């Protein structure tokens, strides 16, 4: 459940927030994937929000437009990107201009890259951490995404079922606790139709956007990724896109599936996010 909220113009966003003991050294603004919510970043054993606060940073995870308090305001990622940068600017102004890391998972990772490619991004964002971003799909998956359409009067696609989520988003049984699957099931939500084309088009659209990014980006693929193709070839191609951002990196996270934050490695992965922000400000 959201514990706070923000207003950007006439748009109300629900969110989870964790404050450090003293004045924040930085801000982590986290964006969830399609069919999830802010709680993705707050699984108790590995919570990014807790890790951020422990490290002296403000942790903020929002319910993106089309979810939570803004369920009735779905919008494509290009429009969401402006909202996110407005929120980043507002948070930095509130906290005295400290550095801000924009972190995104899956659809949220696509959104983080879309936002980072905008010229105004450098005014409010220090660095990007994106994971689970689909840069290539299997042919059948690409065709299915391209063909998917909402029915008359519908705004959202149904939430993913348990079996589909287990196959697509989790790795080996030893890599996560049974409680993670139960938590995942509670989180899953309908997917706004307005943003699904952005997921379908990510392999076609993101390379040009990545070439426009000047901010440092840490792009991570799960070693056991099953929702898209995350091969050494895909990673090498991604590395070749950082023509304007030489500090950016592409890497694999071992012992995990797509939903990295819900695996045993999640807490260490979140610490590495904070390291990325701190290294980017050094």
BALOBA-1460 file (C-alpha; in Angstrom, 3 decimals):
// residues 282
<rec num="1" residu="x" x="0.000" y="0.000" z="0.000"/>
<rec num="2" residu="x" x="1.241" y="3.505" z="-0.820"/>
<rec num="3" residu="x" x="2.257" y="5.594" z="2.165"/>
<rec num="4" residu="x" x="2.591" y="8.991" z="0.510"/>
<rec num="5" residu="x" x="1.894" y="10.778" z="-2.741"/>
<rec num="6" residu="x" x="2.910" y="13.575" z="-5.064"/>
<rec num="7" residu="x" x="1.024" y="15.909" z="-7.349"/>
<rec num="8" residu="x" x="2.403" y="16.888" z="-10.743"/>
<rec num="9" residu="x" x="0.001" y="19.417" z="-12.226"/>
<rec num="10" residu="x" x="-3.420" y="17.775" z="-12.037"/>
<rec num="11" residu="x" x="-1.934" y="14.280" z="-11.785"/>
<rec num="12" residu="x" x="-1.890" y="12.572" z="-8.371"/>
<rec num="13" residu="x" x="0.721" y="9.834" z="-7.937"/>
<rec num="14" residu="x" x="0.709" y="7.416" z="-5.011"/>
<rec num="15" residu="x" x="4.130" y="6.368" z="-3.740"/>
<rec num="16" residu="x" x="6.235" y="4.744" z="-1.063"/>
<rec num="17" residu="x" x="8.957" y="6.833" z="0.536"/>
<rec num="18" residu="x" x="11.730" y="6.087" z="3.013"/>
<rec num="19" residu="x" x="13.728" y="8.891" z="4.604"/>
<rec num="20" residu="x" x="17.232" y="8.613" z="6.063"/>
<rec num="21" residu="x" x="18.030" y="9.636" z="9.630"/>
<rec num="22" residu="x" x="19.471" y="12.999" z="8.606"/>
<rec num="23" residu="x" x="19.431" y="15.214" z="5.565"/>
<rec num="24" residu="x" x="19.522" y="13.068" z="2.407"/>
<rec num="25" residu="x" x="22.816" y="12.758" z="0.577"/>
<rec num="26" residu="x" x="20.911" y="11.869" z="-2.574"/>
<rec num="27" residu="x" x="17.602" y="10.643" z="-3.952"/>
<rec num="28" residu="x" x="16.673" y="7.305" z="-5.505"/>
<rec num="29" residu="x" x="13.545" y="7.664" z="-7.656"/>
<rec num="30" residu="x" x="12.373" y="4.174" z="-8.648"/>
<rec num="31" residu="x" x="10.022" y="3.200" z="-11.483"/>
<rec num="32" residu="x" x="8.262" y="-0.174" z="-11.483"/>
<rec num="33" residu="x" x="7.611" y="-2.389" z="-14.482"/>
<rec num="34" residu="x" x="4.428" y="-3.137" z="-16.375"/>
<rec num="35" residu="x" x="1.741" y="-4.826" z="-14.313"/>
<rec num="36" residu="x" x="3.336" y="-4.071" z="-10.938"/>
<rec num="37" residu="x" x="3.481" y="-1.046" z="-8.616"/>
<rec num="38" residu="x" x="5.659" y="0.894" z="-6.184"/>
<rec num="39" residu="x" x="5.761" y="-2.112" z="-3.856"/>
<rec num="40" residu="x" x="8.058" y="-3.926" z="-6.299"/>
<rec num="41" residu="x" x="10.919" y="-1.917" z="-4.806"/>
<rec num="42" residu="x" x="9.890" y="-2.608" z="-1.208"/>
<rec num="43" residu="x" x="10.057" y="-6.398" z="-0.697"/>
<rec num="44" residu="x" x="11.036" y="-6.503" z="3.021"/>
<rec num="45" residu="x" x="14.150" y="-8.725" z="2.799"/>
<rec num="46" residu="x" x="15.721" y="-6.726" z="-0.051"/>
<rec num="47" residu="x" x="13.870" y="-3.363" z="-0.136"/>
<rec num="48" residu="x" x="15.590" y="-0.707" z="-2.253"/>
<rec num="49" residu="x" x="13.862" y="1.942" z="-0.163"/>
<rec num="50" residu="x" x="15.353" y="0.531" z="3.040"/>
<rec num="51" residu="x" x="18.816" y="0.219" z="1.484"/>
<rec num="52" residu="x" x="18.643" y="3.813" z="0.243"/>
<rec num="53" residu="x" x="17.683" y="5.152" z="3.683"/>
<rec num="54" residu="x" x="20.373" y="3.051" z="5.389"/>
<rec num="55" residu="x" x="22.940" y="4.577" z="3.049"/>
<rec num="56" residu="x" x="21.747" y="8.117" z="3.803"/>
<rec num="57" residu="x" x="19.594" y="8.642" z="0.711"/>
<rec num="58" residu="x" x="15.902" y="9.354" z="0.231"/>
<rec num="59" residu="x" x="14.161" y="6.398" z="-1.397"/>
<rec num="60" residu="x" x="11.026" y="7.085" z="-3.449"/>
<rec num="61" residu="x" x="9.070" y="4.511" z="-5.446"/>
<rec num="62" residu="x" x="5.999" y="5.769" z="-7.290"/>
<rec num="63" residu="x" x="2.952" y="4.126" z="-8.803"/>
<rec num="64" residu="x" x="3.357" y="5.260" z="-12.398"/>
<rec num="65" residu="x" x="0.503" y="6.822" z="-14.404"/>
<rec num="66" residu="x" x="-2.066" y="4.095" z="-15.054"/>
<rec num="67" residu="x" x="-1.444" y="2.512" z="-11.645"/>
<rec num="68" residu="x" x="-2.354" y="3.220" z="-8.021"/>
<rec num="69" residu="x" x="-3.871" y="6.650" z="-7.448"/>
<rec num="70" residu="x" x="-3.426" y="7.409" z="-11.172"/>
<rec num="71" residu="x" x="-5.074" y="4.190" z="-12.389"/>
<rec num="72" residu="x" x="-7.501" y="6.195" z="-14.519"/>
<rec num="73" residu="x" x="-4.685" y="8.248" z="-16.133"/>
<rec num="74" residu="x" x="-2.802" y="5.759" z="-18.339"/>
<rec num="75" residu="x" x="-0.403" y="7.346" z="-20.807"/>
<rec num="76" residu="x" x="2.368" y="6.318" z="-23.203"/>
<rec num="77" residu="x" x="5.930" y="6.396" z="-21.908"/>
<rec num="78" residu="x" x="6.855" y="9.544" z="-23.857"/>
<rec num="79" residu="x" x="4.224" y="11.405" z="-21.843"/>
<rec num="80" residu="x" x="5.190" y="9.664" z="-18.611"/>
<rec num="81" residu="x" x="8.796" y="10.774" z="-19.138"/>
<rec num="82" residu="x" x="7.812" y="14.425" z="-18.768"/>
<rec num="83" residu="x" x="5.936" y="13.618" z="-15.550"/>
<rec num="84" residu="x" x="8.950" y="11.761" z="-14.157"/>
<rec num="85" residu="x" x="11.360" y="14.590" z="-14.917"/>
<rec num="86" residu="x" x="8.953" y="17.089" z="-13.345"/>
<rec num="87" residu="x" x="8.853" y="14.899" z="-10.233"/>
<rec num="88" residu="x" x="12.650" y="14.560" z="-10.186"/>
<rec num="89" residu="x" x="12.984" y="18.337" z="-10.401"/>
<rec num="90" residu="x" x="10.478" y="18.805" z="-7.571"/>
<rec num="91" residu="x" x="12.210" y="16.263" z="-5.323"/>
<rec num="92" residu="x" x="15.636" y="17.802" z="-5.869"/>
<rec num="93" residu="x" x="14.325" y="21.285" z="-5.142"/>
<rec num="94" residu="x" x="12.698" y="20.012" z="-1.951"/>
<rec num="95" residu="x" x="15.896" y="18.298" z="-0.805"/>
<rec num="96" residu="x" x="18.343" y="21.092" z="-1.572"/>
<rec num="97" residu="x" x="19.533" y="19.985" z="-5.006"/>
<rec num="98" residu="x" x="21.164" y="16.684" z="-3.990"/>
<rec num="99" residu="x" x="22.039" y="14.147" z="-6.715"/>
<rec num="100" residu="x" x="19.240" y="11.932" z="-8.027"/>
<rec num="101" residu="x" x="19.393" y="8.413" z="-9.437"/>
<rec num="102" residu="x" x="16.526" y="7.414" z="-11.724"/>
<rec num="103" residu="x" x="16.105" y="3.658" z="-11.375"/>
<rec num="104" residu="x" x="13.766" y="1.619" z="-13.566"/>
<rec num="105" residu="x" x="12.837" y="-2.043" z="-13.915"/>
<rec num="106" residu="x" x="11.404" y="-3.587" z="-17.098"/>
<rec num="107" residu="x" x="8.789" y="-1.112" z="-18.435"/>
<rec num="108" residu="x" x="10.147" y="1.301" z="-15.825"/>
<rec num="109" residu="x" x="13.617" y="0.704" z="-17.240"/>
<rec num="110" residu="x" x="12.378" y="1.576" z="-20.719"/>
<rec num="111" residu="x" x="10.830" y="4.713" z="-19.214"/>
<rec num="112" residu="x" x="14.076" y="5.648" z="-17.470"/>
<rec num="113" residu="x" x="15.930" y="5.454" z="-20.806"/>
<rec num="114" residu="x" x="13.192" y="7.405" z="-22.622"/>
<rec num="115" residu="x" x="13.425" y="10.129" z="-19.974"/>
<rec num="116" residu="x" x="17.235" y="10.107" z="-20.005"/>
<rec num="117" residu="x" x="17.272" y="10.734" z="-23.766"/>
<rec num="118" residu="x" x="15.410" y="14.030" z="-23.350"/>
<rec num="119" residu="x" x="17.670" y="17.110" z="-23.386"/>
<rec num="120" residu="x" x="16.210" y="18.389" z="-20.109"/>
<rec num="121" residu="x" x="17.053" y="15.178" z="-18.207"/>
<rec num="122" residu="x" x="20.513" y="16.376" z="-17.170"/>
<rec num="123" residu="x" x="18.918" y="19.296" z="-15.314"/>
<rec num="124" residu="x" x="17.409" y="17.001" z="-12.668"/>
<rec num="125" residu="x" x="18.922" y="13.517" z="-13.032"/>
<rec num="126" residu="x" x="22.487" y="12.546" z="-12.134"/>
<rec num="127" residu="x" x="22.570" y="8.930" z="-13.303"/>
<rec num="128" residu="x" x="20.345" y="6.119" z="-14.588"/>
<rec num="129" residu="x" x="20.062" y="2.523" z="-13.396"/>
<rec num="130" residu="x" x="17.928" y="0.363" z="-15.692"/>
<rec num="131" residu="x" x="17.324" y="-3.379" z="-15.553"/>
<rec num="132" residu="x" x="15.088" y="-5.890" z="-17.292"/>
<rec num="133" residu="x" x="14.937" y="-3.758" z="-20.443"/>
<rec num="134" residu="x" x="13.869" y="-5.771" z="-23.527"/>
<rec num="135" residu="x" x="16.235" y="-5.084" z="-26.419"/>
<rec num="136" residu="x" x="15.296" y="-8.225" z="-28.352"/>
<rec num="137" residu="x" x="12.315" y="-10.570" z="-28.190"/>
<rec num="138" residu="x" x="11.884" y="-14.052" z="-29.543"/>
<rec num="139" residu="x" x="10.000" y="-13.823" z="-32.857"/>
<rec num="140" residu="x" x="6.804" y="-15.297" z="-31.394"/>
<rec num="141" residu="x" x="6.834" y="-12.887" z="-28.455"/>
<rec num="142" residu="x" x="7.432" y="-9.893" z="-30.720"/>
<rec num="143" residu="x" x="4.543" y="-10.906" z="-32.942"/>
<rec num="144" residu="x" x="2.231" y="-11.438" z="-29.969"/>
<rec num="145" residu="x" x="3.049" y="-8.025" z="-28.494"/>
<rec num="146" residu="x" x="2.593" y="-6.297" z="-31.840"/>
<rec num="147" residu="x" x="-0.816" y="-7.921" z="-32.300"/>
<rec num="148" residu="x" x="-2.236" y="-7.348" z="-28.820"/>
<rec num="149" residu="x" x="-5.225" y="-4.986" z="-28.679"/>
<rec num="150" residu="x" x="-7.675" y="-3.883" z="-26.012"/>
<rec num="151" residu="x" x="-11.351" y="-4.674" z="-26.317"/>
<rec num="152" residu="x" x="-13.964" y="-1.951" z="-26.759"/>
<rec num="153" residu="x" x="-14.170" y="0.252" z="-23.676"/>
<rec num="154" residu="x" x="-11.122" y="-1.361" z="-22.001"/>
<rec num="155" residu="x" x="-8.164" y="0.657" z="-20.703"/>
<rec num="156" residu="x" x="-6.044" y="-2.108" z="-19.133"/>
<rec num="157" residu="x" x="-4.980" y="-5.639" z="-19.959"/>
<rec num="158" residu="x" x="-5.494" y="-8.250" z="-17.199"/>
<rec num="159" residu="x" x="-2.748" y="-8.857" z="-14.654"/>
<rec num="160" residu="x" x="-0.387" y="-11.713" z="-15.401"/>
<rec num="161" residu="x" x="-1.230" y="-15.104" z="-13.902"/>
<rec num="162" residu="x" x="0.923" y="-16.970" z="-11.372"/>
<rec num="163" residu="x" x="2.282" y="-19.570" z="-13.800"/>
<rec num="164" residu="x" x="3.181" y="-16.972" z="-16.430"/>
<rec num="165" residu="x" x="4.918" y="-14.759" z="-13.866"/>
<rec num="166" residu="x" x="6.892" y="-17.676" z="-12.424"/>
<rec num="167" residu="x" x="8.141" y="-18.682" z="-15.875"/>
<rec num="168" residu="x" x="8.915" y="-15.206" z="-17.212"/>
<rec num="169" residu="x" x="10.150" y="-13.350" z="-14.134"/>
<rec num="170" residu="x" x="11.892" y="-15.780" z="-11.767"/>
<rec num="171" residu="x" x="15.036" y="-17.861" z="-12.048"/>
<rec num="172" residu="x" x="15.984" y="-21.121" z="-10.368"/>
<rec num="173" residu="x" x="14.094" y="-22.090" z="-7.200"/>
<rec num="174" residu="x" x="17.282" y="-21.709" z="-5.163"/>
<rec num="175" residu="x" x="17.634" y="-18.074" z="-6.202"/>
<rec num="176" residu="x" x="14.575" y="-16.727" z="-4.365"/>
<rec num="177" residu="x" x="12.465" y="-17.425" z="-1.288"/>
<rec num="178" residu="x" x="8.931" y="-18.864" z="-1.565"/>
<rec num="179" residu="x" x="7.717" y="-15.657" z="0.079"/>
<rec num="180" residu="x" x="8.904" y="-13.740" z="-2.983"/>
<rec num="181" residu="x" x="6.368" y="-15.505" z="-5.194"/>
<rec num="182" residu="x" x="3.556" y="-14.727" z="-2.754"/>
<rec num="183" residu="x" x="4.646" y="-11.081" z="-2.590"/>
<rec num="184" residu="x" x="4.845" y="-10.934" z="-6.376"/>
<rec num="185" residu="x" x="1.289" y="-12.268" z="-6.677"/>
<rec num="186" residu="x" x="-0.002" y="-9.540" z="-4.344"/>
<rec num="187" residu="x" x="1.754" y="-6.852" z="-6.380"/>
<rec num="188" residu="x" x="0.592" y="-7.770" z="-9.866"/>
<rec num="189" residu="x" x="-1.842" y="-5.321" z="-11.421"/>
<rec num="190" residu="x" x="-3.565" y="-4.725" z="-14.763"/>
<rec num="191" residu="x" x="-1.319" y="-3.294" z="-17.481"/>
<rec num="192" residu="x" x="-2.386" y="0.027" z="-19.051"/>
<rec num="193" residu="x" x="-2.998" y="-0.396" z="-22.755"/>
<rec num="194" residu="x" x="-1.478" y="3.024" z="-23.450"/>
<rec num="195" residu="x" x="2.013" y="1.847" z="-22.503"/>
<rec num="196" residu="x" x="2.035" y="-1.659" z="-23.993"/>
<rec num="197" residu="x" x="3.078" y="-0.452" z="-27.488"/>
<rec num="198" residu="x" x="6.184" y="1.010" z="-25.849"/>
<rec num="199" residu="x" x="7.128" y="-2.459" z="-24.617"/>
<rec num="200" residu="x" x="6.447" y="-3.952" z="-28.051"/>
<rec num="201" residu="x" x="8.494" y="-1.263" z="-29.795"/>
<rec num="202" residu="x" x="11.388" y="-1.170" z="-27.313"/>
<rec num="203" residu="x" x="13.783" y="-3.237" z="-29.464"/>
<rec num="204" residu="x" x="13.050" y="-0.975" z="-32.433"/>
<rec num="205" residu="x" x="12.983" y="2.386" z="-30.640"/>
<rec num="206" residu="x" x="15.520" y="2.201" z="-27.811"/>
<rec num="207" residu="x" x="18.805" y="2.060" z="-29.793"/>
<rec num="208" residu="x" x="18.315" y="5.592" z="-31.147"/>
<rec num="209" residu="x" x="17.277" y="6.850" z="-27.713"/>
<rec num="210" residu="x" x="20.312" y="5.218" z="-26.100"/>
<rec num="211" residu="x" x="22.610" y="6.946" z="-28.563"/>
<rec num="212" residu="x" x="21.157" y="10.302" z="-27.468"/>
<rec num="213" residu="x" x="21.789" y="9.754" z="-23.739"/>
<rec num="214" residu="x" x="24.634" y="11.719" z="-22.160"/>
<rec num="215" residu="x" x="23.981" y="10.691" z="-18.538"/>
<rec num="216" residu="x" x="25.857" y="7.686" z="-17.094"/>
<rec num="217" residu="x" x="23.708" y="4.538" z="-17.345"/>
<rec num="218" residu="x" x="24.129" y="1.181" z="-15.635"/>
<rec num="219" residu="x" x="22.124" y="-1.292" z="-17.719"/>
<rec num="220" residu="x" x="21.674" y="-4.750" z="-16.185"/>
<rec num="221" residu="x" x="20.372" y="-7.996" z="-17.655"/>
<rec num="222" residu="x" x="19.377" y="-10.894" z="-15.417"/>
<rec num="223" residu="x" x="21.447" y="-14.014" z="-16.054"/>
<rec num="224" residu="x" x="18.245" y="-16.100" z="-16.191"/>
<rec num="225" residu="x" x="16.163" y="-13.581" z="-18.143"/>
<rec num="226" residu="x" x="13.160" y="-15.296" z="-19.741"/>
<rec num="227" residu="x" x="10.847" y="-12.444" z="-20.769"/>
<rec num="228" residu="x" x="13.166" y="-11.275" z="-23.558"/>
<rec num="229" residu="x" x="16.477" y="-12.309" z="-25.122"/>
<rec num="230" residu="x" x="19.439" y="-11.194" z="-23.008"/>
<rec num="231" residu="x" x="22.466" y="-12.713" z="-24.707"/>
<rec num="232" residu="x" x="26.102" y="-11.698" z="-24.942"/>
<rec num="233" residu="x" x="25.342" y="-10.482" z="-28.473"/>
<rec num="234" residu="x" x="22.472" y="-8.281" z="-27.248"/>
<rec num="235" residu="x" x="24.709" y="-6.889" z="-24.495"/>
<rec num="236" residu="x" x="27.510" y="-6.133" z="-26.946"/>
<rec num="237" residu="x" x="25.082" y="-4.307" z="-29.234"/>
<rec num="238" residu="x" x="23.802" y="-2.293" z="-26.270"/>
<rec num="239" residu="x" x="27.345" y="-1.301" z="-25.306"/>
<rec num="240" residu="x" x="27.802" y="0.072" z="-28.790"/>
<rec num="241" residu="x" x="24.937" y="2.530" z="-28.297"/>
<rec num="242" residu="x" x="26.652" y="4.621" z="-25.598"/>
<rec num="243" residu="x" x="28.291" y="6.976" z="-28.101"/>
<rec num="244" residu="x" x="27.401" y="10.064" z="-26.040"/>
<rec num="245" residu="x" x="27.798" y="8.429" z="-22.624"/>
<rec num="246" residu="x" x="31.230" y="6.783" z="-22.361"/>
<rec num="247" residu="x" x="30.858" y="6.128" z="-18.606"/>
<rec num="248" residu="x" x="27.833" y="3.881" z="-19.167"/>
<rec num="249" residu="x" x="28.055" y="0.123" z="-18.620"/>
<rec num="250" residu="x" x="26.127" y="-3.002" z="-19.624"/>
<rec num="251" residu="x" x="26.317" y="-6.005" z="-17.307"/>
<rec num="252" residu="x" x="24.697" y="-9.281" z="-16.232"/>
<rec num="253" residu="x" x="23.445" y="-10.009" z="-12.714"/>
<rec num="254" residu="x" x="24.075" y="-13.671" z="-11.805"/>
<rec num="255" residu="x" x="21.695" y="-15.998" z="-9.951"/>
<rec num="256" residu="x" x="18.499" y="-14.155" z="-10.808"/>
<rec num="257" residu="x" x="15.560" y="-13.931" z="-13.152"/>
<rec num="258" residu="x" x="13.828" y="-10.859" z="-14.569"/>
<rec num="259" residu="x" x="12.451" y="-9.591" z="-11.222"/>
<rec num="260" residu="x" x="15.927" y="-9.083" z="-9.755"/>
<rec num="261" residu="x" x="14.731" y="-7.144" z="-6.704"/>
<rec num="262" residu="x" x="12.676" y="-10.121" z="-5.478"/>
<rec num="263" residu="x" x="15.578" y="-12.585" z="-5.629"/>
<rec num="264" residu="x" x="18.204" y="-13.279" z="-2.958"/>
<rec num="265" residu="x" x="20.641" y="-11.007" z="-4.829"/>
<rec num="266" residu="x" x="18.205" y="-8.091" z="-4.575"/>
<rec num="267" residu="x" x="19.707" y="-6.396" z="-1.556"/>
<rec num="268" residu="x" x="23.253" y="-6.484" z="-2.945"/>
<rec num="269" residu="x" x="21.902" y="-5.324" z="-6.303"/>
<rec num="270" residu="x" x="20.277" y="-2.337" z="-4.597"/>
<rec num="271" residu="x" x="23.492" y="-1.474" z="-2.777"/>
<rec num="272" residu="x" x="25.204" y="-1.474" z="-6.174"/>
<rec num="273" residu="x" x="22.593" y="1.039" z="-7.387"/>
<rec num="274" residu="x" x="23.572" y="3.382" z="-4.588"/>
<rec num="275" residu="x" x="27.231" y="2.818" z="-5.426"/>
<rec num="276" residu="x" x="26.464" y="3.801" z="-9.023"/>
<rec num="277" residu="x" x="24.919" y="7.095" z="-7.914"/>
<rec num="278" residu="x" x="27.788" y="7.861" z="-5.545"/>
<rec num="279" residu="x" x="30.411" y="6.936" z="-8.157"/>
<rec num="280" residu="x" x="28.619" y="9.145" z="-10.689"/>
<rec num="281" residu="x" x="28.973" y="12.147" z="-8.408"/>
<rec num="282" residu="x" x="32.636" y="11.525" z="-7.535"/>
